[in-house]
Structure formats: structure tokens, C-alpha cells
Amino acid sequence: MSSDSNNPGVPRILIANDQEWTARSLESILAAEGYEVIHAFTGRQAFDRALDTRPDLIILDSQLPDISGPEVCRRLRAHAVVGWSVPIIITTAGSNGRSRVAEAMEAGAWDFQTQPFDGPLLLARIRTFLQSKAAFDASRADATLDSATGLYNRRGLALRLSEIWADARRRREPVTCLVVSANQPELAGALDQAEETAQSVAHALRAAVRGSDAVARISGLDFAVMAPSLNHDSALRLLDRFQRQLAASKGDGGIPLRTGIVTLEAAEGVDADQLLRRATTAVDWAASDRTVAVGD
């Protein structure tokens, strides 16, 4: 049942293993339970596919040909799209000595399994892990991340904004707010197309921003970037990186955008919420494929 398709309601499991026999063995165990299986054969591919397909559970071999399973796990835990909510199991065909188990656990794995696999026991663990993830996902509406894109939601952005603004005031440095809107009349009611557009914009924003920047989905097709220590010219360069990334991912660059930019010194008598409102207002003024800058 190996598949790259999107089957609503069917848990999706990513297997990263470069040994064909082991991968097929795992797939046969999982397919019997009706799970959707996605394959990766290197650590880099496992990382990329995890971000692109957003699996419900990940099984990583500890000795992938380029990046070790624990290192891939560590990188995924540090990324907002996967974070700490997705169960990760690390497997090995070699020794399961104390040091290897400890390495996997310290990297953020939920479990460490050795080959040959005990099918019924492995499935029991997977069912428990998936139930835990489902419970977490159900409560995520009250959390700080947008479940569809892995970006901050409005609540998450508000919390992060207070930290960024306070730090910028102490340093007397500028803060830039960039708001991007892909809302178009033709997308009204076209939920699948709108969600595909949202995913494309989110992916391009993540690729364009710095690690210190806060990126949020503030409504359906509206996104905000809060960038500390970034002046207006640098913000324009960030916007250019984002637009080039989006054009490359779409092939034809065919997503009309409205953007607004506000850059202010944090020491001014304006708070973070006002900064976001100013940038959002600038978007409302902008026509498609146009940027409006205010307050800089």
C-alpha cells in the first residue's frame, strides 16, 4: 500500500531506510493495518519528505547513507512543521546497546526498535503513538501553531511578538512587519485550491526568512513575518527572496500577491499589535502584485 497520495483519515507513515528488504518488511506490517506508507532512502530525503507530506509517524533507520537517523530526528524536532508532536521511531539492524538507545532518545525519538521486528508489538506501539498524536492534534486549536502549515497561528504570533518587541526595545533596534495576502476572489469557495495556495506561500516564506523571524498564518491566505533587527531595505530583499522562491515552486509564479511592509524602531510609542495592524492596512491598500510600505 505504498502511496504518496493524500487519503483523508488514513494515518500516513514515513519509512526512511535504504535497505529494500527491511523497507518492504516494514511496509507489509503497516499495510496490513491499512496505513498509508511513504518511502525515503536517505536522511536528506527523509527530512524533505517529512516537511512536504507531514506524516503522522516516522520510522528512521539509524544508519542512513548520508545523515544518521538520530541526526535527522534532531533536525525534525527543531523544525516547526514536525516539532515534538510527531512520533519518531528509530530502528537498527545492529546493536541496541545502551549508548545507541540513549542517543536515539536524546535526539527526540519516542522508541528504539531492533530488527527483526516483532510485528504485533510494533503495531501496538504505533497504535498507541498515533492515538497520542491524534489527541495532541485535537487540542492544537488552543495551541500556538497552525495545524495545516506548521507556522504560528494568531495566538502564537502574539506571544512571539511580545518577545521580539521587548528584545528590540532593549537593543533600540528596528522591527519590520511584512504581511502577505494571496486572497483572490476566484479562490472564494475553492477550498482545495486555496489550501494548496496556502501551502505554497508558507513553504516559500519558510525558505526566505531567517531563523530569528516569526512567521504566522494570520487568516486563510494572509501571512505575517515579524523580523527583528531588519531595516526596510533588508525587508525588501527578504520579500524578493520570498517571491523568487514562490515563483520557483509554482513554476509559473502564478499567485497574485498583495504585500505590506512596516519598519519601526521598537523604542517608538507603538506596540507590536499596532505594528501588525499597520502592515495589514498597507495590504488592504495594495493592488495585486504590489507592495505598500508605511511608517518607515
C-alpha positions, 0 to 999 in steps of 0.5 A: 500500500505504498502511496504518496497520495493524500487519503483523508483519515488514513494515518500516513507513515514515513519509512526512511531506510535504504535497505529494500528488504527491511523497507518492504518488511516494514511496509507489509506490517503497516499495510496490513493495518491499512496505513498509508506508507511513504518511502525515503532512502536517505536522511536528506530525503527523509527530512524533505519528505517529512516537511512536504507530506507531514506524516503522522509517524516516522520510522528512521533507520539509524544508519542512513547513507548520508545523515544518521537517523538520530541526526535527522530526528534532531533536525525534525524536532527543531523544525516547526512543521514536525516539532515534538508532536510527531512520533519518531521511531528509530530502528537498527539492524545492529546493536541496541546497546545502551549508548545507541538507545540513549542517543536515539532518545536524546535526539527526540525519538519516542522508541528504539526498535531492533530488527527483526521486528516483532510485528504485533508489538510494533503495531501496538506501539504505533497504535498507541503513538498515533492515538497520542498524536491524534489527541495532541492534534485535537487540542492544537486549536488552543495551541500556538501553531497552525495545524495545516502549515506548521507556522504560528497561528494568531495566538502564537504570533502574539506571544512571539511578538511580545518577545521580539518587541521587548528584545528590540526595545532593549537593543533600540533596534528596528522591527519590520512587519511584512504581511502577505495576502494571496486572497483572490476572489476566484479562490472564494469557495475553492477550498482545495485550491486555496489550501494548496495556495496556502501551502505554497506561500508558507513553504516559500516564506519558510525558505526566505526568512531567517531563523530569528523571524516569526512567521504566522498564518494570520487568516486563510491566505494572509501571512505575517513575518515579524523580523527583528533587527531588519531595516526596510531595505533588508525587508525588501530583499527578504520579500524578493527572496520570498517571491523568487522562491514562490515563483520557483515552486509554482513554476509559473509564479502564478499567485497574485500577491498583495504585500505590506511592509512596516519598519519601526524602531521598537523604542517608538510609542507603538506596540507590536499589535499596532505594528501588525495592524499597520502592515495589514492596512498597507495590504488592504491598500495594495493592488495585486502584485504590489507592495505598500510600505508605511511608517518607515 
